[in-house]
């Protein structure tokens, strides 16, 4: 694996960011905009190749705004944030700092002013075109550095799930389990934009059993939408205290079969609508007709957690796209990170010694993560 470029002045970061700024400027020129404002946190991370402008975790907005014209680029921020972001997150990327006092204006108001009367912005602002869907398209294809980072993140999360297997005991409280799960991620410099920990009947009943004071006796589902460098790796793993029951294993084999069939099918050039048809057929053939309607089925991931709506489109899959597929029926779920390069997909988050479940398809045998049994 190549250097992950943890130094923000690394040449690869600067080169990748320059190419991304050019994508924005080509778009700006084609559309005739006077300027483009980047205000969303995931787009900040994308255009800066892993920069972090997050202070408040409960908003999609970045702490600052970036403004692009054909020949200038600005960082618009309040006085308490601007210099730090410029020095630590985007050094060497050529931004001019526009610093505001907290009582003067908001960064978005000033950014729109700088962008001009025919500006566009990636959030909803009355009177301005919301170009978030167009900017999202520019995230793909991803760079080699971004794929190396995602590969590291997927494998690191696999190790964290393994560590959880050593920590867990029957009778633990869901909230305490979630706290330790969060601690292991934080220790590795990983944030979690969504963390789920649900056991027994709650897991068997609900798709998103958020941590509660319930004690876990037999089954546990853990999920994290893990994030580092702005990139996401949403993964779900299941644990069983003692050997799982046959009914539980049967439902798990169903979702493993669905996930494996999607994995086998994806390649550059195939349409998302074709993947969606396969998913619906797979649920039907496994005895779960229309079950796909009850949970997102996944799609591209990366700087966003997942673009689930893309399955509803006729767009073609391009190479160097990361995917997160959610295969789920009542009481069972698989979600893993898949990287699609030039041709063949790679299931990067499923690594031994996590137990493996081999799914035999017509053309291939594919290893999916199995259930982790705690004796």
DAKADA-V429552 format. One record per backbone hydrogen bond with DSSP energy under -0.5 kcal/mol. CO is the residue of the C=O (numbers start at 1). NH is the residue of the N-H. If there is no record, write none. Layout:
co: <CO & CO>
nh: <NH & NH>
//
This chain:
co: <6 & 7 & 10 & 11 & 12 & 13 & 14 & 15 & 16 & 17 & 18 & 19 & 20 & 21 & 22 & 23 & 24 & 25 & 26 & 27 & 28 & 28 & 35 & 36 & 37 & 37 & 38 & 39 & 40 & 41 & 42 & 43 & 44 & 45 & 45 & 46 & 51 & 53 & 55 & 56 & 60 & 65 & 66 & 67 & 68 & 72 & 73 & 74 & 74 & 75 & 75 & 76 & 77 & 78 & 78 & 81 & 82 & 83 & 84 & 84 & 85 & 85 & 90 & 95 & 96 & 97 & 98 & 100 & 101 & 101 & 106 & 107 & 108 & 109 & 110 & 111 & 112 & 116 & 118 & 118 & 119 & 120 & 121 & 123 & 125 & 129 & 129 & 131 & 132 & 133 & 134 & 135 & 136 & 137 & 143 & 144 & 145 & 146 & 147 & 148 & 149 & 150 & 151 & 152 & 153 & 154 & 155 & 156 & 157 & 158 & 159 & 160 & 161 & 162 & 163 & 164 & 169 & 172 & 173 & 174 & 175 & 176 & 177 & 178 & 179 & 180 & 181 & 182 & 183 & 184 & 185 & 185 & 186 & 191 & 194 & 196 & 198 & 199 & 199 & 200 & 201 & 202 & 203 & 208 & 209 & 212 & 214 & 215 & 216 & 218 & 219 & 220 & 221 & 222 & 223 & 224 & 224 & 225 & 226 & 227 & 228 & 231 & 233 & 233 & 235 & 236 & 237 & 238 & 239 & 240 & 240 & 245 & 246 & 247 & 248 & 249 & 250 & 251 & 252 & 253 & 254 & 255 & 256 & 257 & 258 & 259 & 260 & 261 & 262 & 267 & 270 & 271 & 271 & 272 & 273 & 274 & 275 & 276 & 277 & 278 & 279 & 280 & 281 & 282 & 283 & 284 & 288 & 290 & 291 & 292 & 297 & 299 & 300 & 302 & 304 & 306 & 307 & 307 & 308 & 309 & 310 & 315 & 317 & 320 & 321 & 322 & 323 & 324 & 325 & 325 & 326 & 327 & 329 & 332 & 334 & 335 & 336 & 336 & 337 & 337 & 338 & 338 & 339 & 339 & 340 & 340 & 341 & 344 & 346 & 346 & 347 & 349 & 351 & 355 & 357 & 357 & 358 & 359 & 359 & 364 & 366 & 366 & 368 & 371 & 372 & 372 & 373 & 374>
nh: <8 & 10 & 14 & 15 & 16 & 17 & 18 & 19 & 20 & 21 & 22 & 23 & 24 & 25 & 26 & 27 & 28 & 29 & 30 & 31 & 32 & 33 & 120 & 68 & 39 & 122 & 66 & 62 & 44 & 45 & 46 & 47 & 48 & 50 & 51 & 49 & 53 & 63 & 57 & 59 & 41 & 76 & 38 & 74 & 36 & 69 & 96 & 67 & 76 & 77 & 98 & 65 & 100 & 81 & 82 & 85 & 86 & 87 & 88 & 89 & 89 & 90 & 93 & 97 & 75 & 99 & 77 & 79 & 104 & 105 & 110 & 111 & 112 & 113 & 114 & 115 & 116 & 119 & 34 & 35 & 129 & 37 & 131 & 125 & 128 & 121 & 131 & 135 & 136 & 137 & 138 & 138 & 139 & 140 & 147 & 148 & 149 & 150 & 151 & 152 & 153 & 154 & 155 & 156 & 157 & 158 & 159 & 160 & 161 & 162 & 163 & 164 & 165 & 166 & 167 & 168 & 172 & 216 & 177 & 178 & 179 & 180 & 181 & 182 & 183 & 184 & 185 & 186 & 187 & 188 & 188 & 190 & 189 & 227 & 225 & 223 & 221 & 202 & 203 & 204 & 205 & 206 & 331 & 210 & 197 & 175 & 174 & 217 & 171 & 241 & 200 & 239 & 198 & 237 & 196 & 226 & 235 & 193 & 233 & 191 & 231 & 228 & 226 & 235 & 224 & 335 & 222 & 372 & 220 & 242 & 374 & 249 & 250 & 251 & 252 & 253 & 254 & 255 & 256 & 257 & 258 & 259 & 260 & 261 & 262 & 263 & 264 & 265 & 266 & 270 & 317 & 274 & 275 & 276 & 277 & 278 & 279 & 280 & 281 & 282 & 283 & 284 & 285 & 286 & 288 & 287 & 291 & 293 & 294 & 295 & 326 & 324 & 307 & 232 & 302 & 308 & 300 & 310 & 311 & 312 & 313 & 272 & 269 & 142 & 340 & 301 & 338 & 299 & 327 & 336 & 328 & 334 & 332 & 329 & 327 & 236 & 325 & 338 & 348 & 349 & 323 & 340 & 341 & 346 & 320 & 321 & 320 & 341 & 339 & 348 & 350 & 351 & 354 & 370 & 359 & 368 & 360 & 361 & 366 & 361 & 359 & 368 & 357 & 373 & 240 & 374 & 375 & 242>
//
